[in-house]
Amino acid sequence: MQRRQLLGTTAALGALALTGRAPAVHAQDKKISLLTWNIPHLKDLIMAWGEEFKKRTGAELEWLDKKGPELPAFYQTQLVAGTPPDIINTQGALWLEYAAGGALMDLTPMFEQEPDVKARFNADYLKNWTYEDRNFMFPFYITKTLLFYNKKLFVEAGLSGPPQSFDDMLAFASKIKGGEKTGMLTLNFDWLYWPLMKMNGIDLLSPDLKEAVFNTDKTREVVERLAAGTADGSINKIAWTGRWVEPNGAFAAGTVGMHHAHSPAYFAIKGQGPWVSPETLGAAHAPGGWATPNSHGLGISKGSKNPELAWAFLKMMTEEDWAYRFGSIYKVLPGNAVADPKIIATFEKDDPLAVEVLNTQLEHTDKQTGNWRTAADSRIKEAFWPEMQAALLGQKPVKEALDEADRKVARVLSRA
């Protein structure tokens, strides 16, 4: 029975790929379901998408949003029950498990049949959603890390920014620290800190993703320097213990020199920090141009009962006009190559600093790191991070922590 259903789904998608348009026929009384990852603030937009889609196809949209920690368990339950949502929205690299486990539909044939749809997106960002060279997701909105710096604190410390190397970052942080001031922060969730490693030439895994290669003299040196900076106050400890609210709040307070974070952090910082202006806050690429993406994507469940309609919905919501409306209202870049520059232009008059921040998201897109296209990605990270965190906080000797991380990651890889 399952095989017949899968064959039917595949045939339906093949027909869709050939026609290249949403099947308005037979859509009446049909519904498609959308499961999203902690985006209740997008309710008005999603309702508008639903209304437009009903006009075009006659199909209703059912939307359910789950908080980040709740979504994986909920989706797994739906998969087991054989009732997954037609469309799923995920953040970071969680989707890799779903693609490798057969939960997501391979969208490559549709992209090949409709190259104009594929051409909508920045090629490097679209590549982030590939597993074994197959496309499984649409970009929903794109973000990656950059470096914010407090110009006022830089001037007080006799510095002109931004730093041009890892050595500069640590030296600048040391000069800024003192009293209530610390030199540097980073977001650490979803491996947003990893550019600090990559700018030093450190890789986590071998190119074939089968072997851990991080346990080197260079890694020990870099981690020891970060741990020493944390111990002496150059680096704020929240860098390794906080997630979103705490690091952004600390930087918004105006007492931290640098903040390595992704673009949405700018709007959070601006909302909390009355000192923020183009004269007081700088935005630049981190040294080396390396960045970790933390984008949202959209995929179709392989068990979708309405794959043709799901594909049509994804195409509609990523059209230039809808992408522009989405990005200009909610201050994000949807990854549409035509709409993104137009969205950035809307900030030129009232928020020129946002223009600087968002432009970094479209530059150096070929230098993205911190995610590994293996089904074991999340398990590798879960094995590695506690040891790294203990070393950075001075709770464990660096060599001991890295050796233990090496053993744990090797164990994960052996079972992958």
C-alpha positions in Angstrom: 0.0 0.0 0.0 2.7 2.5 0.9 4.6 1.7 -2.3 1.5 2.3 -4.4 0.9 5.6 -2.6 4.5 6.7 -3.2 4.3 5.7 -6.8 1.1 7.7 -7.1 2.7 10.7 -5.5 5.8 10.5 -7.8 3.6 10.3 -10.9 1.6 13.3 -9.8 4.7 15.3 -9.3 6.0 14.2 -12.6 2.8 15.5 -14.2 3.1 18.7 -12.3 6.7 19.2 -13.4 5.6 18.9 -17.0 2.7 21.3 -16.8 4.6 23.8 -14.6 1.4 25.3 -13.1 -0.9 24.8 -10.2 -3.7 22.4 -10.9 -6.8 24.6 -10.5 -9.0 21.7 -11.5 -10.1 19.3 -8.7 -8.8 21.7 -6.1 -12.2 22.6 -4.8 -12.9 21.1 -1.3 -9.2 20.3 -1.0 -6.9 21.6 1.7 -3.2 21.9 2.1 -1.5 22.0 5.5 1.5 24.2 6.5 3.5 23.5 9.6 5.8 26.4 10.6 8.7 26.9 13.1 7.9 29.5 15.7 6.7 32.3 13.4 3.3 33.4 14.9 4.3 37.0 14.1 3.8 36.2 10.4 0.1 35.4 10.9 -1.2 38.3 8.7 1.1 37.4 5.8 0.3 33.7 6.0 -3.4 34.4 6.0 -2.9 36.6 3.0 -1.1 33.8 1.2 -4.0 31.5 2.0 -6.5 33.9 0.6 -4.6 34.4 -2.6 -4.0 30.7 -3.0 -7.7 30.0 -2.6 -8.5 32.5 -5.3 -6.0 30.8 -7.7 -6.8 27.2 -6.9 -9.9 26.9 -4.8 -7.9 25.1 -2.1 -7.9 26.1 1.5 -4.8 26.6 3.6 -4.6 25.1 7.1 -1.7 26.6 9.2 -0.2 25.4 12.4 2.8 27.0 14.1 4.9 25.2 16.7 7.6 26.6 19.0 11.1 25.5 18.1 11.5 22.8 20.7 8.1 21.4 20.0 8.2 21.1 16.2 10.5 18.1 15.8 8.6 15.8 18.1 5.3 17.0 16.6 6.4 16.4 13.1 7.8 13.0 14.0 4.4 12.0 15.5 2.7 13.1 12.3 5.1 11.1 10.2 4.5 8.0 12.2 0.8 8.4 12.0 1.0 8.8 8.2 -0.5 12.3 8.4 2.3 14.7 7.9 1.7 18.3 6.9 1.9 18.9 3.2 4.5 21.7 3.7 7.0 22.0 6.6 9.1 25.0 7.5 12.3 24.4 9.4 15.2 26.4 10.7 18.9 25.7 10.6 20.0 22.1 9.6 17.2 20.1 11.1 15.8 19.4 7.7 18.9 17.2 6.9 17.5 14.5 9.2 14.2 14.6 7.4 15.8 14.5 3.9 18.1 11.6 4.8 15.3 9.8 6.6 12.9 9.9 3.6 10.4 12.3 5.2 10.9 15.0 2.6 10.1 15.0 -1.1 13.0 15.5 -3.5 12.2 18.7 -5.4 15.0 18.4 -7.9 12.8 17.1 -10.8 10.5 20.1 -10.4 13.3 22.6 -10.3 14.8 20.9 -13.4 11.4 21.1 -15.2 10.9 24.7 -14.1 14.3 26.4 -14.2 12.6 29.8 -13.9 11.6 28.9 -10.4 15.1 27.7 -9.5 16.5 30.9 -11.0 14.5 33.0 -8.5 17.0 32.2 -5.7 20.5 33.0 -4.9 22.4 29.9 -6.0 24.6 29.7 -2.9 21.6 29.9 -0.5 19.7 27.4 -2.6 22.7 25.0 -2.4 22.3 25.1 1.4 19.2 23.1 1.0 20.7 20.3 -0.9 21.5 16.8 0.4 23.5 14.4 -1.8 23.2 17.0 -4.6 19.4 16.9 -4.5 17.2 19.9 -3.6 14.8 19.2 -0.8 13.8 22.7 0.3 12.9 26.2 -0.9 14.5 29.2 0.8 11.9 30.9 3.0 14.1 33.7 4.3 17.9 33.9 4.5 20.2 35.1 7.3 23.9 34.6 8.0 26.4 35.9 10.6 28.2 39.2 10.5 30.2 41.3 13.0 28.6 44.3 14.8 30.8 46.7 16.6 30.2 49.6 19.0 32.0 52.6 17.4 31.9 54.6 20.6 33.7 51.9 22.6 36.2 51.6 19.8 37.0 55.3 19.9 37.4 55.2 23.6 39.9 52.3 23.3 41.8 54.1 20.5 40.6 51.6 17.8 39.3 52.0 14.3 37.2 49.1 13.1 36.3 46.7 12.0 38.9 44.1 12.9 40.6 42.4 9.9 41.7 39.2 11.5 41.1 36.8 14.4 44.2 38.3 16.1 42.6 41.8 15.7 39.4 40.6 17.3 41.1 39.3 20.4 43.4 42.3 20.6 40.5 44.8 20.2 38.4 42.9 22.8 41.3 43.1 25.3 41.7 46.8 24.8 38.0 47.5 25.3 37.5 45.4 28.4 37.5 47.1 31.8 35.0 47.8 34.5 31.6 46.9 33.3 32.8 46.7 29.7 33.7 43.5 27.9 35.2 43.2 24.4 33.2 40.6 22.5 30.2 38.4 22.3 28.9 35.8 19.8 25.7 33.9 19.4 26.4 30.2 19.8 23.1 28.5 18.9 23.0 26.6 15.6 26.7 26.9 15.5 26.7 30.6 14.7 30.1 30.8 16.5 31.8 28.5 14.0 33.2 31.3 11.7 35.6 31.9 14.6 37.0 28.5 13.9 36.8 28.6 10.1 38.6 32.0 9.9 41.5 30.1 11.5 41.4 27.3 8.9 39.7 24.8 11.2 37.3 22.3 9.7 35.1 20.0 11.8 34.9 17.1 9.3 36.8 15.8 6.3 35.5 16.7 2.8 33.8 13.4 2.5 32.1 14.0 5.9 33.2 10.6 7.2 36.0 11.6 9.6 36.5 14.2 12.4 39.5 16.4 11.6 39.2 19.2 14.2 41.5 17.8 16.9 44.7 19.6 15.9 47.3 21.8 17.5 45.7 24.8 15.7 42.3 24.1 17.2 43.8 23.7 20.7 45.6 27.1 20.2 42.4 28.9 19.1 40.2 27.4 21.8 42.9 28.2 24.5 43.0 31.8 23.3 39.2 32.1 23.4 39.1 30.5 26.8 41.8 32.9 28.1 39.9 35.8 26.7 36.7 34.6 28.4 38.6 34.2 31.7 40.1 37.7 31.7 36.8 39.5 30.6 37.8 40.2 27.0 35.0 37.9 25.9 31.7 38.0 27.7 30.8 34.6 29.2 27.3 35.0 27.8 28.8 34.2 24.4 29.0 30.6 25.5 26.0 30.3 27.9 23.3 32.5 26.3 21.3 31.9 23.2 19.3 34.8 21.7 17.9 37.1 24.3 20.9 37.3 26.6 23.7 38.1 24.1 21.6 40.6 22.2 20.5 42.2 25.4 24.0 42.5 26.6 25.2 44.1 23.4 22.2 46.4 23.3 23.2 47.7 26.8 26.1 49.4 25.1 28.9 47.8 27.2 30.2 45.2 24.8 32.6 46.1 21.9 31.7 43.5 19.3 28.9 41.1 18.7 29.2 38.2 16.2 25.5 37.5 15.3 23.2 37.1 12.3 21.2 39.9 10.6 18.0 39.6 12.7 20.0 40.5 15.7 20.3 44.1 14.4 16.6 44.7 14.7 16.6 43.2 18.2 19.6 45.4 19.2 18.1 48.5 17.7 14.8 47.9 19.5 16.6 47.7 22.9 19.5 50.1 22.5 18.7 53.8 22.3 22.3 54.4 21.5 22.1 52.6 18.2 22.6 54.8 15.1 24.9 54.7 12.0 27.3 56.9 13.9 27.6 54.5 16.9 27.1 51.0 15.4 29.1 49.4 12.7 28.3 46.3 10.7 30.9 44.3 8.7 31.8 40.9 7.6 33.7 38.8 10.1 37.4 38.5 9.2 37.8 36.2 6.2 34.2 36.8 5.1 33.1 33.4 6.7 29.6 33.2 8.0 27.2 30.6 9.3 23.7 30.7 7.8 20.6 30.3 10.0 17.9 30.4 7.4 14.4 29.1 7.3 13.4 26.7 4.5 10.2 25.1 3.2 9.8 21.6 2.0 7.1 19.1 1.0 6.5 16.0 3.1 6.9 12.9 1.1 3.6 11.7 2.6 1.7 14.8 1.4 -1.7 13.9 0.0 -1.6 17.0 -2.2 1.9 17.4 -3.6 0.8 19.3 -6.7 -0.9 21.9 -4.6 1.9 22.1 -2.2 4.4 22.8 -5.0 2.0 25.4 -6.4 1.8 27.1 -3.0 5.6 27.2 -2.6 5.9 28.7 -6.1 3.3 31.3 -5.3 4.7 32.5 -2.0 8.2 32.9 -3.4 7.1 34.9 -6.4 8.8 38.3 -6.7 5.8 40.4 -5.6 5.0 38.2 -2.6 8.7 37.9 -1.7 8.9 41.7 -1.8 5.9 42.2 0.4 7.1 39.7 2.9 10.6 41.1 3.1 9.7 44.8 3.2 7.1 44.3 6.0 9.0 41.9 8.2 12.6 43.2 7.5 14.0 40.0 6.2 15.4 38.8 2.9 13.4 35.9 1.3 16.3 34.9 -0.9 14.5 36.0 -4.1 17.4 37.4 -6.3 15.2 40.1 -7.8 13.2 41.1 -4.7 16.1 41.1 -2.2 17.8 44.3 -3.6 14.4 46.0 -3.8 13.7 45.2 -0.2 17.0 46.6 0.9 16.3 49.8 -1.0 13.2 50.4 1.1 15.5 51.1 4.1 17.7 53.7 2.5 15.8 56.7 3.7 14.8 55.7 7.3 17.3 53.1 8.3 20.6 53.3 6.3 22.3 51.0 8.9 19.8 48.3 8.0 21.0 48.7 4.4 24.6 47.9 5.5 23.5 45.0 7.6 21.3 43.4 4.9 23.8 44.0 2.1 26.2 41.7 4.0 23.7 38.9 3.6 24.1 39.0 -0.2 27.9 39.2 -0.2 30.4 36.4 0.2 27.6 33.9 -0.1 30.1 31.3 -1.2 31.8 31.4 2.2 29.2 29.8 4.4 30.2 27.3 7.1 28.9 25.6 10.2 26.5 23.1 8.6 27.5 19.7 7.2 25.3 18.0 4.7 25.1 14.7 6.5 22.2 13.0 8.3 24.3 13.0 11.4 24.8 16.8 11.5 22.7 17.4 14.6 24.1 14.4 16.5 27.6 15.5 15.7 26.9 18.9 17.0 25.3 17.5 20.1 28.4 15.4 20.8 30.8 18.3 20.1 29.3 21.4 21.7 29.2 20.4 25.4 32.9 19.7 25.4 33.7 22.9 23.5 31.6 24.9 25.9 33.3 23.3 28.9 36.7 24.3 27.5 35.7 27.8 26.6 34.3 28.4 30.1 37.4 27.0 31.8 35.6 24.0 33.2 37.8 21.5 31.5 41.3 21.6 30.1 41.2 22.3 26.4 43.1 19.2 25.3 41.0 17.0 27.5 37.8 18.5 26.1 38.9 18.2 22.5 40.0 14.7 22.9 36.7 13.7 24.4 34.8 15.6 21.7 36.9 13.7 19.1 35.9 10.4 20.7 32.2 11.3 20.8 32.1 12.6 17.2 33.9 9.5 16.0 31.3 7.4 17.7 28.5 9.3 16.0 30.2 9.0 12.6 30.8 5.2 13.0 27.0 4.8 13.5 26.0 7.1 10.6 
